[in-house]
Amino acid sequence: MRYVIDIYGVLVPALLLWIIIAYVLSALLRRIMQRFDLYRLVWHRALFDFAVFVCLLGGVVYLSEYLS
């Protein structure tokens, strides 16, 4: 796994890109949950959103090994 990605001469930490991807996925999932009113099943919305983000980030980092 590479820890630094070169984007047109700018070295960007790989974790920053994975965080951005996980945030976008988390935002999409949040909208879907709001649309179908699934948050009524959640005890603490902010804690649940953070846990989903951490799980998505772990999945993205795990899958990044196969992409590079």
PyMOL Python script that loads the backbone (N, CA, C, O; Angstrom):
from pymol import cmd

cmd.read_pdbstr("""\
ATOM      1  N   MET A   1       0.840  -1.174   0.000  1.00  0.00           N
ATOM      2  CA  MET A   1       0.000   0.000   0.000  1.00  0.00           C
ATOM      3  C   MET A   1       0.885   1.237   0.000  1.00  0.00           C
ATOM      4  O   MET A   1       1.855   1.318   0.753  1.00  0.00           O
ATOM      5  N   ARG A   2       0.550   2.181  -0.835  1.00  0.00           N
ATOM      6  CA  ARG A   2       1.302   3.425  -0.899  1.00  0.00           C
ATOM      7  C   ARG A   2       0.706   4.408   0.097  1.00  0.00           C
ATOM      8  O   ARG A   2      -0.512   4.492   0.255  1.00  0.00           O
ATOM      9  N   TYR A   3       1.576   5.145   0.761  1.00  0.00           N
ATOM     10  CA  TYR A   3       1.108   6.083   1.782  1.00  0.00           C
ATOM     11  C   TYR A   3       0.994   7.501   1.260  1.00  0.00           C
ATOM     12  O   TYR A   3       0.370   8.348   1.900  1.00  0.00           O
ATOM     13  N   VAL A   4       1.595   7.776   0.091  1.00  0.00           N
ATOM     14  CA  VAL A   4       1.529   9.102  -0.512  1.00  0.00           C
ATOM     15  C   VAL A   4       1.154   8.927  -1.978  1.00  0.00           C
ATOM     16  O   VAL A   4       1.713   8.078  -2.672  1.00  0.00           O
ATOM     17  N   ILE A   5       0.209   9.729  -2.441  1.00  0.00           N
ATOM     18  CA  ILE A   5      -0.250   9.657  -3.821  1.00  0.00           C
ATOM     19  C   ILE A   5       0.166  10.940  -4.529  1.00  0.00           C
ATOM     20  O   ILE A   5      -0.021  12.035  -3.997  1.00  0.00           O
ATOM     21  N   ASP A   6       0.721  10.810  -5.712  1.00  0.00           N
ATOM     22  CA  ASP A   6       1.163  11.957  -6.503  1.00  0.00           C
ATOM     23  C   ASP A   6       0.049  12.372  -7.455  1.00  0.00           C
ATOM     24  O   ASP A   6      -0.298  11.626  -8.371  1.00  0.00           O
ATOM     25  N   ILE A   7      -0.517  13.569  -7.240  1.00  0.00           N
ATOM     26  CA  ILE A   7      -1.566  14.100  -8.110  1.00  0.00           C
ATOM     27  C   ILE A   7      -1.004  15.338  -8.795  1.00  0.00           C
ATOM     28  O   ILE A   7      -0.955  16.415  -8.200  1.00  0.00           O
ATOM     29  N   TYR A   8      -0.582  15.184 -10.045  1.00  0.00           N
ATOM     30  CA  TYR A   8      -0.017  16.278 -10.838  1.00  0.00           C
ATOM     31  C   TYR A   8       1.112  16.993 -10.101  1.00  0.00           C
ATOM     32  O   TYR A   8       1.167  18.222 -10.104  1.00  0.00           O
ATOM     33  N   GLY A   9       1.993  16.253  -9.484  1.00  0.00           N
ATOM     34  CA  GLY A   9       3.144  16.828  -8.808  1.00  0.00           C
ATOM     35  C   GLY A   9       2.910  17.209  -7.356  1.00  0.00           C
ATOM     36  O   GLY A   9       3.845  17.620  -6.669  1.00  0.00           O
ATOM     37  N   VAL A  10       1.682  17.082  -6.878  1.00  0.00           N
ATOM     38  CA  VAL A  10       1.368  17.403  -5.483  1.00  0.00           C
ATOM     39  C   VAL A  10       1.242  16.090  -4.716  1.00  0.00           C
ATOM     40  O   VAL A  10       0.436  15.228  -5.065  1.00  0.00           O
ATOM     41  N   LEU A  11       2.041  15.954  -3.676  1.00  0.00           N
ATOM     42  CA  LEU A  11       1.998  14.742  -2.866  1.00  0.00           C
ATOM     43  C   LEU A  11       0.899  14.867  -1.812  1.00  0.00           C
ATOM     44  O   LEU A  11       0.926  15.762  -0.967  1.00  0.00           O
ATOM     45  N   VAL A  12      -0.053  13.965  -1.881  1.00  0.00           N
ATOM     46  CA  VAL A  12      -1.212  13.990  -0.984  1.00  0.00           C
ATOM     47  C   VAL A  12      -1.200  12.693  -0.174  1.00  0.00           C
ATOM     48  O   VAL A  12      -1.043  11.610  -0.738  1.00  0.00           O
ATOM     49  N   PRO A  13      -1.366  12.799   1.146  1.00  0.00           N
ATOM     50  CA  PRO A  13      -1.445  11.572   1.943  1.00  0.00           C
ATOM     51  C   PRO A  13      -2.643  10.723   1.493  1.00  0.00           C
ATOM     52  O   PRO A  13      -3.739  11.242   1.281  1.00  0.00           O
ATOM     53  N   ALA A  14      -2.421   9.444   1.354  1.00  0.00           N
ATOM     54  CA  ALA A  14      -3.479   8.546   0.889  1.00  0.00           C
ATOM     55  C   ALA A  14      -4.671   8.558   1.838  1.00  0.00           C
ATOM     56  O   ALA A  14      -5.815   8.455   1.394  1.00  0.00           O
ATOM     57  N   LEU A  15      -4.420   8.680   3.129  1.00  0.00           N
ATOM     58  CA  LEU A  15      -5.511   8.669   4.096  1.00  0.00           C
ATOM     59  C   LEU A  15      -6.485   9.829   3.865  1.00  0.00           C
ATOM     60  O   LEU A  15      -7.686   9.679   4.089  1.00  0.00           O
ATOM     61  N   LEU A  16      -5.981  10.974   3.423  1.00  0.00           N
ATOM     62  CA  LEU A  16      -6.854  12.118   3.141  1.00  0.00           C
ATOM     63  C   LEU A  16      -7.848  11.776   2.034  1.00  0.00           C
ATOM     64  O   LEU A  16      -9.028  12.113   2.132  1.00  0.00           O
ATOM     65  N   LEU A  17      -7.383  11.117   0.997  1.00  0.00           N
ATOM     66  CA  LEU A  17      -8.286  10.724  -0.087  1.00  0.00           C
ATOM     67  C   LEU A  17      -9.298   9.690   0.375  1.00  0.00           C
ATOM     68  O   LEU A  17     -10.463   9.742  -0.016  1.00  0.00           O
ATOM     69  N   TRP A  18      -8.864   8.756   1.201  1.00  0.00           N
ATOM     70  CA  TRP A  18      -9.801   7.730   1.694  1.00  0.00           C
ATOM     71  C   TRP A  18     -10.843   8.354   2.616  1.00  0.00           C
ATOM     72  O   TRP A  18     -12.000   7.934   2.618  1.00  0.00           O
ATOM     73  N   ILE A  19     -10.436   9.360   3.404  1.00  0.00           N
ATOM     74  CA  ILE A  19     -11.395  10.058   4.275  1.00  0.00           C
ATOM     75  C   ILE A  19     -12.437  10.788   3.452  1.00  0.00           C
ATOM     76  O   ILE A  19     -13.619  10.776   3.798  1.00  0.00           O
ATOM     77  N   ILE A  20     -12.019  11.424   2.367  1.00  0.00           N
ATOM     78  CA  ILE A  20     -12.966  12.147   1.505  1.00  0.00           C
ATOM     79  C   ILE A  20     -13.949  11.174   0.870  1.00  0.00           C
ATOM     80  O   ILE A  20     -15.145  11.460   0.806  1.00  0.00           O
ATOM     81  N   ILE A  21     -13.463  10.030   0.401  1.00  0.00           N
ATOM     82  CA  ILE A  21     -14.346   9.022  -0.195  1.00  0.00           C
ATOM     83  C   ILE A  21     -15.328   8.492   0.845  1.00  0.00           C
ATOM     84  O   ILE A  21     -16.514   8.344   0.552  1.00  0.00           O
ATOM     85  N   ALA A  22     -14.854   8.209   2.041  1.00  0.00           N
ATOM     86  CA  ALA A  22     -15.736   7.700   3.101  1.00  0.00           C
ATOM     87  C   ALA A  22     -16.761   8.752   3.508  1.00  0.00           C
ATOM     88  O   ALA A  22     -17.901   8.412   3.823  1.00  0.00           O
ATOM     89  N   TYR A  23     -16.371  10.027   3.505  1.00  0.00           N
ATOM     90  CA  TYR A  23     -17.315  11.093   3.864  1.00  0.00           C
ATOM     91  C   TYR A  23     -18.427  11.206   2.827  1.00  0.00           C
ATOM     92  O   TYR A  23     -19.592  11.377   3.184  1.00  0.00           O
ATOM     93  N   VAL A  24     -18.076  11.111   1.556  1.00  0.00           N
ATOM     94  CA  VAL A  24     -19.092  11.184   0.497  1.00  0.00           C
ATOM     95  C   VAL A  24     -20.053  10.010   0.607  1.00  0.00           C
ATOM     96  O   VAL A  24     -21.266  10.186   0.498  1.00  0.00           O
ATOM     97  N   LEU A  25     -19.518   8.816   0.820  1.00  0.00           N
ATOM     98  CA  LEU A  25     -20.383   7.644   0.995  1.00  0.00           C
ATOM     99  C   LEU A  25     -21.268   7.789   2.226  1.00  0.00           C
ATOM    100  O   LEU A  25     -22.439   7.408   2.205  1.00  0.00           O
ATOM    101  N   SER A  26     -20.709   8.336   3.289  1.00  0.00           N
ATOM    102  CA  SER A  26     -21.476   8.542   4.519  1.00  0.00           C
ATOM    103  C   SER A  26     -22.596   9.562   4.301  1.00  0.00           C
ATOM    104  O   SER A  26     -23.706   9.383   4.801  1.00  0.00           O
ATOM    105  N   ALA A  27     -22.307  10.613   3.568  1.00  0.00           N
ATOM    106  CA  ALA A  27     -23.334  11.629   3.284  1.00  0.00           C
ATOM    107  C   ALA A  27     -24.466  11.042   2.449  1.00  0.00           C
ATOM    108  O   ALA A  27     -25.635  11.343   2.688  1.00  0.00           O
ATOM    109  N   LEU A  28     -24.125  10.208   1.472  1.00  0.00           N
ATOM    110  CA  LEU A  28     -25.169   9.562   0.664  1.00  0.00           C
ATOM    111  C   LEU A  28     -26.020   8.633   1.522  1.00  0.00           C
ATOM    112  O   LEU A  28     -27.244   8.608   1.396  1.00  0.00           O
ATOM    113  N   LEU A  29     -25.371   7.875   2.387  1.00  0.00           N
ATOM    114  CA  LEU A  29     -26.101   6.964   3.266  1.00  0.00           C
ATOM    115  C   LEU A  29     -26.994   7.737   4.245  1.00  0.00           C
ATOM    116  O   LEU A  29     -28.107   7.311   4.554  1.00  0.00           O
ATOM    117  N   ARG A  30     -26.489   8.881   4.726  1.00  0.00           N
ATOM    118  CA  ARG A  30     -27.289   9.719   5.626  1.00  0.00           C
ATOM    119  C   ARG A  30     -28.560  10.207   4.946  1.00  0.00           C
ATOM    120  O   ARG A  30     -29.634  10.194   5.547  1.00  0.00           O
ATOM    121  N   ARG A  31     -28.441  10.636   3.697  1.00  0.00           N
ATOM    122  CA  ARG A  31     -29.622  11.110   2.956  1.00  0.00           C
ATOM    123  C   ARG A  31     -30.628   9.993   2.728  1.00  0.00           C
ATOM    124  O   ARG A  31     -31.835  10.209   2.832  1.00  0.00           O
ATOM    125  N   ILE A  32     -30.141   8.818   2.424  1.00  0.00           N
ATOM    126  CA  ILE A  32     -31.041   7.678   2.229  1.00  0.00           C
ATOM    127  C   ILE A  32     -31.763   7.355   3.526  1.00  0.00           C
ATOM    128  O   ILE A  32     -32.963   7.078   3.523  1.00  0.00           O
ATOM    129  N   MET A  33     -31.028   7.389   4.643  1.00  0.00           N
ATOM    130  CA  MET A  33     -31.665   7.095   5.932  1.00  0.00           C
ATOM    131  C   MET A  33     -32.686   8.161   6.309  1.00  0.00           C
ATOM    132  O   MET A  33     -33.724   7.836   6.886  1.00  0.00           O
ATOM    133  N   GLN A  34     -32.418   9.422   5.995  1.00  0.00           N
ATOM    134  CA  GLN A  34     -33.387  10.481   6.273  1.00  0.00           C
ATOM    135  C   GLN A  34     -34.633  10.324   5.409  1.00  0.00           C
ATOM    136  O   GLN A  34     -35.757  10.500   5.878  1.00  0.00           O
ATOM    137  N   ARG A  35     -34.417   9.992   4.150  1.00  0.00           N
ATOM    138  CA  ARG A  35     -35.541   9.874   3.214  1.00  0.00           C
ATOM    139  C   ARG A  35     -36.512   8.777   3.640  1.00  0.00           C
ATOM    140  O   ARG A  35     -37.726   8.951   3.539  1.00  0.00           O
ATOM    141  N   PHE A  36     -35.989   7.660   4.113  1.00  0.00           N
ATOM    142  CA  PHE A  36     -36.840   6.539   4.515  1.00  0.00           C
ATOM    143  C   PHE A  36     -37.120   6.525   6.018  1.00  0.00           C
ATOM    144  O   PHE A  36     -37.644   5.543   6.544  1.00  0.00           O
ATOM    145  N   ASP A  37     -36.775   7.597   6.697  1.00  0.00           N
ATOM    146  CA  ASP A  37     -37.052   7.778   8.121  1.00  0.00           C
ATOM    147  C   ASP A  37     -36.519   6.625   8.978  1.00  0.00           C
ATOM    148  O   ASP A  37     -37.199   6.140   9.882  1.00  0.00           O
ATOM    149  N   LEU A  38     -35.297   6.202   8.675  1.00  0.00           N
ATOM    150  CA  LEU A  38     -34.686   5.120   9.439  1.00  0.00           C
ATOM    151  C   LEU A  38     -34.007   5.613  10.711  1.00  0.00           C
ATOM    152  O   LEU A  38     -33.634   4.811  11.566  1.00  0.00           O
ATOM    153  N   TYR A  39     -33.846   6.919  10.839  1.00  0.00           N
ATOM    154  CA  TYR A  39     -33.221   7.453  12.044  1.00  0.00           C
ATOM    155  C   TYR A  39     -34.107   7.301  13.278  1.00  0.00           C
ATOM    156  O   TYR A  39     -33.627   7.463  14.400  1.00  0.00           O
ATOM    157  N   ARG A  40     -35.362   7.000  13.096  1.00  0.00           N
ATOM    158  CA  ARG A  40     -36.235   6.800  14.258  1.00  0.00           C
ATOM    159  C   ARG A  40     -35.860   5.525  15.008  1.00  0.00           C
ATOM    160  O   ARG A  40     -36.257   5.345  16.159  1.00  0.00           O
ATOM    161  N   LEU A  41     -35.093   4.634  14.363  1.00  0.00           N
ATOM    162  CA  LEU A  41     -34.641   3.401  14.999  1.00  0.00           C
ATOM    163  C   LEU A  41     -33.306   3.563  15.720  1.00  0.00           C
ATOM    164  O   LEU A  41     -32.821   2.631  16.362  1.00  0.00           O
ATOM    165  N   VAL A  42     -32.713   4.762  15.608  1.00  0.00           N
ATOM    166  CA  VAL A  42     -31.379   5.011  16.151  1.00  0.00           C
ATOM    167  C   VAL A  42     -31.506   5.791  17.443  1.00  0.00           C
ATOM    168  O   VAL A  42     -32.268   6.755  17.526  1.00  0.00           O
ATOM    169  N   TRP A  43     -30.747   5.366  18.462  1.00  0.00           N
ATOM    170  CA  TRP A  43     -30.825   6.019  19.761  1.00  0.00           C
ATOM    171  C   TRP A  43     -30.130   7.374  19.763  1.00  0.00           C
ATOM    172  O   TRP A  43     -30.709   8.354  20.233  1.00  0.00           O
ATOM    173  N   HIS A  44     -28.906   7.456  19.249  1.00  0.00           N
ATOM    174  CA  HIS A  44     -28.123   8.689  19.265  1.00  0.00           C
ATOM    175  C   HIS A  44     -27.605   8.921  17.847  1.00  0.00           C
ATOM    176  O   HIS A  44     -26.664   8.263  17.404  1.00  0.00           O
ATOM    177  N   ARG A  45     -28.224   9.855  17.148  1.00  0.00           N
ATOM    178  CA  ARG A  45     -27.956  10.031  15.722  1.00  0.00           C
ATOM    179  C   ARG A  45     -26.501  10.392  15.436  1.00  0.00           C
ATOM    180  O   ARG A  45     -25.899   9.814  14.531  1.00  0.00           O
ATOM    181  N   ALA A  46     -25.923  11.328  16.178  1.00  0.00           N
ATOM    182  CA  ALA A  46     -24.545  11.757  15.917  1.00  0.00           C
ATOM    183  C   ALA A  46     -23.559  10.612  16.139  1.00  0.00           C
ATOM    184  O   ALA A  46     -22.624  10.432  15.358  1.00  0.00           O
ATOM    185  N   LEU A  47     -23.769   9.850  17.192  1.00  0.00           N
ATOM    186  CA  LEU A  47     -22.891   8.715  17.476  1.00  0.00           C
ATOM    187  C   LEU A  47     -23.027   7.653  16.393  1.00  0.00           C
ATOM    188  O   LEU A  47     -22.034   7.052  15.982  1.00  0.00           O
ATOM    189  N   PHE A  48     -24.241   7.422  15.935  1.00  0.00           N
ATOM    190  CA  PHE A  48     -24.478   6.449  14.864  1.00  0.00           C
ATOM    191  C   PHE A  48     -23.811   6.901  13.570  1.00  0.00           C
ATOM    192  O   PHE A  48     -23.186   6.093  12.884  1.00  0.00           O
ATOM    193  N   ASP A  49     -23.937   8.181  13.228  1.00  0.00           N
ATOM    194  CA  ASP A  49     -23.306   8.706  12.018  1.00  0.00           C
ATOM    195  C   ASP A  49     -21.789   8.563  12.082  1.00  0.00           C
ATOM    196  O   ASP A  49     -21.154   8.204  11.090  1.00  0.00           O
ATOM    197  N   PHE A  50     -21.214   8.842  13.240  1.00  0.00           N
ATOM    198  CA  PHE A  50     -19.770   8.697  13.398  1.00  0.00           C
ATOM    199  C   PHE A  50     -19.342   7.238  13.256  1.00  0.00           C
ATOM    200  O   PHE A  50     -18.329   6.943  12.621  1.00  0.00           O
ATOM    201  N   ALA A  51     -20.112   6.333  13.847  1.00  0.00           N
ATOM    202  CA  ALA A  51     -19.779   4.910  13.752  1.00  0.00           C
ATOM    203  C   ALA A  51     -19.870   4.415  12.311  1.00  0.00           C
ATOM    204  O   ALA A  51     -19.040   3.621  11.870  1.00  0.00           O
ATOM    205  N   VAL A  52     -20.874   4.883  11.583  1.00  0.00           N
ATOM    206  CA  VAL A  52     -21.006   4.509  10.171  1.00  0.00           C
ATOM    207  C   VAL A  52     -19.823   5.050   9.380  1.00  0.00           C
ATOM    208  O   VAL A  52     -19.287   4.354   8.517  1.00  0.00           O
ATOM    209  N   PHE A  53     -19.409   6.288   9.665  1.00  0.00           N
ATOM    210  CA  PHE A  53     -18.260   6.876   8.976  1.00  0.00           C
ATOM    211  C   PHE A  53     -16.992   6.068   9.236  1.00  0.00           C
ATOM    212  O   PHE A  53     -16.224   5.806   8.310  1.00  0.00           O
ATOM    213  N   VAL A  54     -16.769   5.675  10.477  1.00  0.00           N
ATOM    214  CA  VAL A  54     -15.569   4.899  10.818  1.00  0.00           C
ATOM    215  C   VAL A  54     -15.604   3.538  10.123  1.00  0.00           C
ATOM    216  O   VAL A  54     -14.577   3.069   9.633  1.00  0.00           O
ATOM    217  N   CYS A  55     -16.759   2.909  10.078  1.00  0.00           N
ATOM    218  CA  CYS A  55     -16.872   1.621   9.393  1.00  0.00           C
ATOM    219  C   CYS A  55     -16.626   1.774   7.894  1.00  0.00           C
ATOM    220  O   CYS A  55     -15.941   0.947   7.292  1.00  0.00           O
ATOM    221  N   LEU A  56     -17.174   2.816   7.293  1.00  0.00           N
ATOM    222  CA  LEU A  56     -16.942   3.060   5.870  1.00  0.00           C
ATOM    223  C   LEU A  56     -15.475   3.371   5.595  1.00  0.00           C
ATOM    224  O   LEU A  56     -14.918   2.904   4.601  1.00  0.00           O
ATOM    225  N   LEU A  57     -14.851   4.149   6.460  1.00  0.00           N
ATOM    226  CA  LEU A  57     -13.439   4.466   6.287  1.00  0.00           C
ATOM    227  C   LEU A  57     -12.591   3.190   6.367  1.00  0.00           C
ATOM    228  O   LEU A  57     -11.668   3.007   5.574  1.00  0.00           O
ATOM    229  N   GLY A  58     -12.900   2.328   7.305  1.00  0.00           N
ATOM    230  CA  GLY A  58     -12.184   1.060   7.403  1.00  0.00           C
ATOM    231  C   GLY A  58     -12.365   0.211   6.152  1.00  0.00           C
ATOM    232  O   GLY A  58     -11.418  -0.417   5.678  1.00  0.00           O
ATOM    233  N   GLY A  59     -13.576   0.192   5.620  1.00  0.00           N
ATOM    234  CA  GLY A  59     -13.831  -0.562   4.394  1.00  0.00           C
ATOM    235  C   GLY A  59     -13.106   0.016   3.194  1.00  0.00           C
ATOM    236  O   GLY A  59     -12.570  -0.727   2.372  1.00  0.00           O
ATOM    237  N   VAL A  60     -13.087   1.330   3.090  1.00  0.00           N
ATOM    238  CA  VAL A  60     -12.399   1.977   1.973  1.00  0.00           C
ATOM    239  C   VAL A  60     -10.900   1.729   2.056  1.00  0.00           C
ATOM    240  O   VAL A  60     -10.265   1.444   1.041  1.00  0.00           O
ATOM    241  N   VAL A  61     -10.328   1.834   3.247  1.00  0.00           N
ATOM    242  CA  VAL A  61      -8.894   1.584   3.414  1.00  0.00           C
ATOM    243  C   VAL A  61      -8.580   0.122   3.104  1.00  0.00           C
ATOM    244  O   VAL A  61      -7.566  -0.173   2.471  1.00  0.00           O
ATOM    245  N   TYR A  62      -9.429  -0.780   3.538  1.00  0.00           N
ATOM    246  CA  TYR A  62      -9.213  -2.202   3.256  1.00  0.00           C
ATOM    247  C   TYR A  62      -9.267  -2.470   1.752  1.00  0.00           C
ATOM    248  O   TYR A  62      -8.431  -3.205   1.226  1.00  0.00           O
ATOM    249  N   LEU A  63     -10.243  -1.879   1.055  1.00  0.00           N
ATOM    250  CA  LEU A  63     -10.380  -2.091  -0.382  1.00  0.00           C
ATOM    251  C   LEU A  63      -9.319  -1.354  -1.182  1.00  0.00           C
ATOM    252  O   LEU A  63      -9.073  -1.703  -2.337  1.00  0.00           O
ATOM    253  N   SER A  64      -8.684  -0.344  -0.598  1.00  0.00           N
ATOM    254  CA  SER A  64      -7.665   0.403  -1.328  1.00  0.00           C
ATOM    255  C   SER A  64      -6.454  -0.466  -1.645  1.00  0.00           C
ATOM    256  O   SER A  64      -5.711  -0.180  -2.584  1.00  0.00           O
ATOM    257  N   GLU A  65      -6.257  -1.495  -0.886  1.00  0.00           N
ATOM    258  CA  GLU A  65      -5.138  -2.394  -1.140  1.00  0.00           C
ATOM    259  C   GLU A  65      -5.306  -3.085  -2.495  1.00  0.00           C
ATOM    260  O   GLU A  65      -4.321  -3.376  -3.173  1.00  0.00           O
ATOM    261  N   TYR A  66      -6.542  -3.344  -2.884  1.00  0.00           N
ATOM    262  CA  TYR A  66      -6.810  -4.015  -4.147  1.00  0.00           C
ATOM    263  C   TYR A  66      -6.840  -3.053  -5.318  1.00  0.00           C
ATOM    264  O   TYR A  66      -6.711  -3.483  -6.464  1.00  0.00           O
ATOM    265  N   LEU A  67      -7.007  -1.756  -5.063  1.00  0.00           N
ATOM    266  CA  LEU A  67      -7.083  -0.763  -6.130  1.00  0.00           C
ATOM    267  C   LEU A  67      -5.721  -0.298  -6.603  1.00  0.00           C
ATOM    268  O   LEU A  67      -5.577   0.105  -7.757  1.00  0.00           O
ATOM    269  N   SER A  68      -4.712  -0.344  -5.733  1.00  0.00           N
ATOM    270  CA  SER A  68      -3.398   0.168  -6.122  1.00  0.00           C
ATOM    271  C   SER A  68      -2.466  -0.915  -6.579  1.00  0.00           C
ATOM    272  O   SER A  68      -1.322  -0.634  -6.938  1.00  0.00           O
TER     273      SER A  68
END
""", "prot")
cmd.dss("prot")
cmd.show_as("cartoon", "prot")
cmd.util.cbc("prot")
cmd.orient("prot")
